[in-house]
Amino acid sequence: MSETILIIGACGQIGTELTQKLREIHGTNNVIASDIREGSDEFTKSGPFEIIDATNREQIFSVVQKYKVSQVYLMAAMLSATAEKIPQKAWDLNMTSLLIILDLAKEKHIQRVYWPSSMAVFGNTSPKVDTPQKTIMEPSTVYGISKVAGEHWCNYYHEKFGVDVRSIRYPGIISWKTKPGGGTTDYAVDIYFKAKQEGSYECFLDKNTRLPMMYMNDAINATIQLMEAESSSIKIRTSYNLTAMSFTPEEITSEIKKHIPDFNISYKPDFRQDIANSWPQIIDDSHARNDWNWQHEYNLELMTKEMLKNI
């Protein structure tokens, strides 16, 4: 039986490319994109699209019934930097949307759920290098707090009600197709656009701030691979650590300069520096590699070539 998939938050940075990839695999009409507002015509008219407020149970349930949805990818969320400005709104969006989907799965309206977590679950007290799958989690951001809580809700619904919910703790995600959406790792996207278009960039993080990152293609492939894995191989129902590379603004700059020798960078750290300082520098994702054979394809050199070629 073919899967019918609903993506909530499909117009976001990851949602856009995830929708396109899932439509290639499952067929356009079997993947329903949704968001609180319409995105580009090219995207919203290329297949089934519904306007959904991720905090509105009736709207979601109506679409689930209309299309006989079997899987939901809940990609709607307010990211780290934006959430710090409107914490209550961020908490409401990030938590309410998840609990609605978990309840629909508990009631057997949905068979499988994907919900993204983030390295923002870690805080100042977490080990910074080779951050383990299980460790101290005392996040310093609203986004991180919501993701820690969400991970435990996912595990709770799996343990108590048998809900098949799966999750990845994303590092910073880098893509040329969609602009960033208010995250602390956004500099690593913006820097490529500014390098190509203006030849200079003012970075909001210090030059030595090392953070885990991943090229979008790897993030999409990992997400789909996790969702298509046999249930028995998914040993972790909070969320899996995942990474591909770690670098600093200085290192990404030197890689860009191989292609654009005159590129200039200056540094003006802002409130996002404190957020970045609380996050891991290098993540241990051996559980994902062992449990469902995760392998990344892109390193900094290969990613930089792809980004500059496509912008």
C-alpha positions in Angstrom: 0.0 0.0 0.0 1.4 3.4 -0.9 2.0 5.9 1.8 0.1 9.2 2.0 2.3 11.8 3.6 1.4 15.2 5.1 4.1 17.8 5.7 3.2 20.5 8.1 5.5 23.5 7.7 6.3 22.6 4.2 7.4 26.1 3.1 10.2 26.3 5.6 13.9 25.8 5.0 13.9 22.0 5.4 10.2 21.5 4.5 10.5 22.9 1.0 13.3 20.4 -0.1 11.9 17.6 1.9 8.5 17.9 0.1 10.2 17.9 -3.3 12.2 14.8 -2.5 9.3 12.9 -1.0 7.2 13.7 -4.1 10.0 12.2 -6.3 9.9 9.0 -4.2 6.2 8.5 -3.4 4.5 10.4 -6.3 3.3 14.0 -6.3 -0.3 13.3 -5.3 0.7 11.2 -2.3 2.6 14.0 -0.6 0.4 16.9 0.7 2.3 20.1 1.5 0.8 22.5 4.1 1.8 25.7 5.8 0.1 28.5 7.6 0.4 30.6 4.4 1.2 29.9 0.8 4.8 29.9 -0.4 6.0 30.4 -3.9 3.5 29.5 -6.7 6.1 27.1 -8.1 6.0 25.2 -4.9 2.4 25.4 -3.8 1.0 24.6 -7.2 3.3 21.7 -8.0 1.1 19.3 -6.0 -1.5 19.1 -3.3 -1.3 22.1 -0.9 -3.4 23.0 2.1 -3.4 26.0 4.4 -2.9 24.6 8.0 -2.3 26.4 11.3 -0.1 23.8 13.0 -1.8 24.6 16.4 -5.3 23.9 15.1 -6.3 20.3 15.6 -9.5 20.6 13.6 -7.7 21.8 10.5 -5.0 19.1 10.8 -7.5 16.3 11.4 -9.7 17.5 8.5 -6.7 17.2 6.1 -5.6 13.8 7.6 -9.1 12.5 6.9 -9.5 14.1 3.5 -6.4 12.5 2.1 -6.3 9.4 4.3 -2.8 10.4 5.6 -0.6 7.6 7.0 2.5 9.6 7.8 3.0 13.2 9.2 6.3 15.1 9.0 5.8 18.0 11.5 8.3 20.6 10.3 6.6 23.7 11.7 8.6 25.4 14.4 9.9 28.7 15.6 13.8 28.6 15.5 16.3 29.7 18.1 17.0 33.4 17.4 13.4 34.3 16.5 12.0 32.4 19.5 14.2 34.4 21.9 12.3 37.5 20.9 8.8 36.0 21.4 9.2 33.1 23.8 5.6 32.5 24.7 4.5 32.3 21.1 7.5 30.0 20.2 6.6 27.7 23.1 2.9 27.5 22.1 3.7 26.8 18.4 6.5 24.2 19.1 4.6 22.3 21.9 0.9 22.5 20.8 1.6 21.3 17.3 3.6 18.3 18.5 1.0 17.2 21.1 -1.8 17.5 18.5 0.1 15.1 16.1 1.0 12.7 18.9 -2.6 12.5 20.0 -3.8 11.8 16.4 -1.2 9.0 16.2 -2.3 7.6 19.6 -5.9 7.5 18.3 -4.6 5.6 15.2 -5.5 8.3 12.7 -1.8 8.4 11.7 0.6 5.4 11.6 4.0 7.2 11.7 5.3 10.6 12.8 8.5 12.5 12.1 9.3 15.4 14.4 12.7 17.3 14.2 14.7 18.1 17.3 17.9 20.1 17.3 21.4 20.3 18.9 19.8 23.3 20.8 18.7 20.7 23.4 22.3 20.9 24.7 23.4 23.7 26.9 26.5 25.2 28.7 26.8 22.1 31.0 26.8 19.6 28.1 30.1 18.3 26.9 31.2 20.4 23.9 33.4 17.9 22.1 32.0 14.5 21.0 28.7 15.4 22.7 27.2 12.0 23.5 23.7 10.8 22.6 22.8 10.7 26.3 24.2 13.5 28.4 23.3 16.6 30.5 20.7 18.7 28.8 20.2 22.2 30.2 19.4 24.4 27.2 19.6 28.1 27.5 17.1 29.0 24.8 13.3 28.8 24.5 13.8 26.8 21.3 16.1 24.3 23.1 13.7 24.0 26.1 10.8 23.2 23.7 12.9 20.6 21.9 14.0 18.8 25.1 10.4 18.7 26.2 9.3 17.5 22.8 11.8 14.7 22.8 10.4 13.4 26.1 6.8 13.7 24.8 7.8 11.6 21.8 9.4 9.0 24.0 6.4 9.0 26.4 3.8 8.5 23.6 6.0 5.7 22.1 6.4 3.9 25.5 2.8 4.4 26.7 0.8 4.2 23.5 3.0 2.5 21.0 3.2 5.6 18.8 5.8 5.2 16.0 7.5 8.6 16.3 11.0 9.2 15.0 13.3 12.2 15.4 16.7 13.7 14.5 18.6 16.4 16.4 19.6 18.5 13.4 22.9 20.5 13.5 23.0 23.7 11.4 21.5 23.0 8.0 23.0 24.7 4.9 21.2 25.1 1.6 21.1 27.4 -1.4 17.5 26.8 -2.3 15.7 28.5 0.6 16.8 31.4 2.8 17.3 30.7 6.5 14.5 31.2 8.9 15.9 32.8 12.1 18.4 30.3 13.4 21.8 30.9 15.1 23.6 28.8 12.4 22.2 31.0 9.6 25.5 32.7 9.1 26.7 29.6 7.3 24.0 30.0 4.7 24.1 33.8 4.5 27.9 33.9 4.1 27.7 32.2 0.7 25.1 34.5 -0.7 27.0 37.6 0.5 30.3 36.2 -0.8 28.8 35.7 -4.3 26.7 38.8 -4.4 28.6 41.5 -2.5 32.1 40.0 -1.9 32.0 40.7 1.8 30.1 39.6 4.9 29.7 40.8 8.5 29.4 37.8 10.7 27.3 37.8 13.9 29.5 35.1 15.5 33.1 35.2 16.5 35.6 33.8 14.0 36.5 30.8 16.2 32.9 29.6 17.0 32.9 26.0 16.0 29.5 24.4 15.4 28.2 21.1 13.9 26.7 21.5 10.4 25.2 19.6 7.5 24.5 20.2 3.9 20.8 20.1 3.1 21.0 17.0 0.8 22.4 15.0 3.7 19.7 16.2 6.1 16.9 15.3 3.7 18.4 11.9 3.0 18.9 11.1 6.7 15.3 12.1 7.5 13.8 9.9 4.8 16.2 7.1 5.6 15.1 7.2 9.3 11.4 7.2 8.4 11.9 4.3 6.0 13.9 2.1 8.4 12.4 -0.9 10.0 10.7 0.0 13.3 12.8 -2.6 15.1 16.1 -0.8 14.2 14.9 2.5 15.8 16.4 2.1 19.3 16.0 5.8 20.3 12.6 7.4 20.5 13.7 10.7 22.0 15.8 11.9 19.1 19.0 10.8 17.3 22.2 12.9 17.4 23.2 13.7 13.8 26.1 15.5 12.2 28.3 15.6 9.1 31.0 18.3 9.8 32.0 21.0 12.2 33.7 24.3 11.3 34.2 27.9 12.3 33.4 31.1 10.4 37.2 31.5 9.8 37.4 28.0 8.3 34.3 28.5 6.0 35.9 31.8 4.9 39.2 30.2 3.9 37.2 27.6 1.9 35.2 30.3 0.1 38.4 32.2 -0.6 39.7 29.3 -2.7 36.8 30.2 -5.1 36.5 34.0 -4.4 40.0 35.2 -3.4 38.9 38.8 -2.8 36.2 37.8 -0.3 36.3 39.8 2.9 34.7 39.0 6.3 34.3 41.1 9.4 33.0 40.1 12.8 30.4 41.8 15.0 29.0 39.2 17.5 25.5 39.8 18.7 23.1 38.0 21.1 23.4 34.9 18.9 27.0 34.4 20.1 25.8 33.4 23.6 23.4 30.9 22.0 26.2 29.4 19.9 28.5 29.2 22.9 26.0 27.0 24.7 25.9 24.5 21.9 28.2 21.5 21.0 31.2 22.0 18.8 31.4 18.4 17.6 28.6 15.8 18.0 28.9 12.0 18.4 26.3 10.5 16.1 27.5 6.9 16.3 24.0 5.6 17.4 22.4 6.8 14.1 25.3 5.3 12.2 25.0 2.0 14.0 21.2 1.7 14.3 20.1 2.7 10.8 23.4 3.0 8.8 23.5 6.8 8.6 26.4 8.1 6.4 27.0 11.7 5.3 28.2 12.5 1.8 29.2 16.2 2.0 32.2 17.8 3.8 33.0 21.5 3.9 35.0 21.5 0.6 32.3 19.7 -1.4 29.5 21.7 0.1 31.2 25.0 -0.6 31.6 24.0 -4.3 27.9 23.2 -4.5 26.8 26.3 -2.7 28.8 28.7 -4.9 28.0 26.9 -8.1 24.2 27.1 -7.4 23.7 30.6 -5.9 
